[in-house]
Amino acid sequence: MRLWSALRNRQLAGLKFRRQHPYGQFILDFFCVERQLAVEVDGGVHLNPEQAARDSERSEFLGQRGVHVLRFTNEEIKQHLPDVLRKIIETASPLS
C-alpha cells in the first residue's frame, strides 16, 4: 500500500501506473503503459530458488516484449521508499 500510495494518480513524476495489471499470463504488481515499465514487489517467498527461477523467466518473457522490469523487496519499500521511488524515476526517464 505504501508504494501504491506514492504511484497512484500520477504522483510520481507524472507517470501513470496501473495496479494488478494483466499482461499475457501474468498479473503485474504495477505497470506504466506509457513507459512499458513493470514494478514488482517481492516478498520472502521470492527467495525460494524455484520461485526465483520463475521470476527470472517472467522477467525474460516481459523483456522480450519490450517491458522493463524493476523488482523491489517488501523490506526495501518499507525501509527505503524514497530510494525506491528515485530508482523508478531514473529507470522511467530514459525509456521516454
C-alpha positions as CSV (number, residue, x, y, z in Angstrom):
1,M,0.0,0.0,0.0
2,R,2.9,2.4,0.7
3,L,4.2,2.1,-2.8
4,W,0.8,2.3,-4.4
5,S,0.1,5.5,-2.4
6,A,3.2,7.0,-4.0
7,L,2.5,5.8,-7.5
8,R,-1.2,6.4,-7.9
9,N,-2.8,9.4,-9.6
10,R,0.4,10.4,-11.5
11,Q,2.0,11.5,-8.2
12,L,5.4,10.2,-9.2
13,A,6.9,12.3,-12.0
14,G,3.6,12.4,-13.8
15,L,3.8,8.6,-14.6
16,K,0.5,6.8,-14.8
17,F,0.7,3.4,-13.1
18,R,-1.9,0.7,-13.1
19,R,-2.1,-1.8,-10.2
20,Q,-2.6,-5.5,-10.7
21,H,-2.4,-5.1,-14.5
22,P,-2.9,-8.3,-16.6
23,Y,-0.1,-8.9,-19.2
24,G,-0.2,-12.2,-21.0
25,Q,-0.5,-15.0,-18.5
26,F,0.9,-12.7,-15.7
27,I,-0.5,-10.1,-13.4
28,L,2.0,-7.2,-12.9
29,D,2.0,-5.6,-9.5
30,F,2.3,-2.1,-11.0
31,F,2.6,-1.2,-14.7
32,C,3.2,2.1,-16.5
33,V,1.9,1.5,-20.0
34,E,3.4,4.8,-21.4
35,R,6.9,3.7,-20.4
36,Q,6.4,-0.1,-20.6
37,L,7.7,-0.3,-17.1
38,A,6.7,-3.0,-14.6
39,V,7.4,-2.7,-10.9
40,E,7.2,-5.9,-9.0
41,V,7.2,-6.2,-5.2
42,D,8.7,-9.4,-3.9
43,G,8.0,-10.9,-0.5
44,G,10.1,-13.6,1.2
45,V,8.7,-16.4,-1.0
46,H,10.8,-15.0,-3.8
47,L,14.0,-16.1,-2.1
48,N,12.9,-19.7,-2.8
49,P,15.1,-21.0,-5.7
50,E,12.1,-22.3,-7.6
51,Q,10.2,-19.0,-7.3
52,A,13.4,-17.1,-8.2
53,A,13.7,-19.2,-11.4
54,R,10.0,-18.4,-12.2
55,D,10.6,-14.7,-11.6
56,S,13.6,-14.8,-13.9
57,E,11.6,-16.5,-16.7
58,R,8.8,-14.0,-16.2
59,S,11.2,-11.0,-16.4
60,E,12.7,-12.6,-19.6
61,F,9.2,-13.0,-21.1
62,L,8.4,-9.4,-20.4
63,G,11.8,-8.1,-21.6
64,Q,11.3,-9.9,-24.9
65,R,8.1,-7.9,-25.3
66,G,9.8,-4.6,-24.5
67,V,8.7,-4.4,-20.9
68,H,11.4,-3.3,-18.4
69,V,11.0,-4.9,-15.0
70,L,12.1,-3.4,-11.7
71,R,12.0,-5.7,-8.6
72,F,12.0,-4.5,-5.0
73,T,11.6,-6.4,-1.8
74,N,8.9,-5.6,0.7
75,E,11.8,-4.6,3.0
76,E,13.2,-2.1,0.5
77,I,9.8,-0.5,0.2
78,K,9.3,-0.3,4.0
79,Q,12.8,0.9,4.9
80,H,13.9,2.9,1.8
81,L,10.8,4.1,-0.1
82,P,12.5,7.4,-1.3
83,D,15.3,5.4,-2.8
84,V,12.8,3.0,-4.5
85,L,10.9,5.9,-5.9
86,R,14.1,7.6,-7.2
87,K,15.1,4.3,-8.9
88,I,11.7,4.1,-10.6
89,I,12.0,7.7,-11.9
90,E,15.6,7.1,-13.1
91,T,14.6,4.0,-14.9
92,A,11.5,5.5,-16.5
93,S,13.3,8.6,-17.7
94,P,15.5,7.1,-20.4
95,L,12.6,5.0,-21.5
96,S,10.7,8.0,-22.9
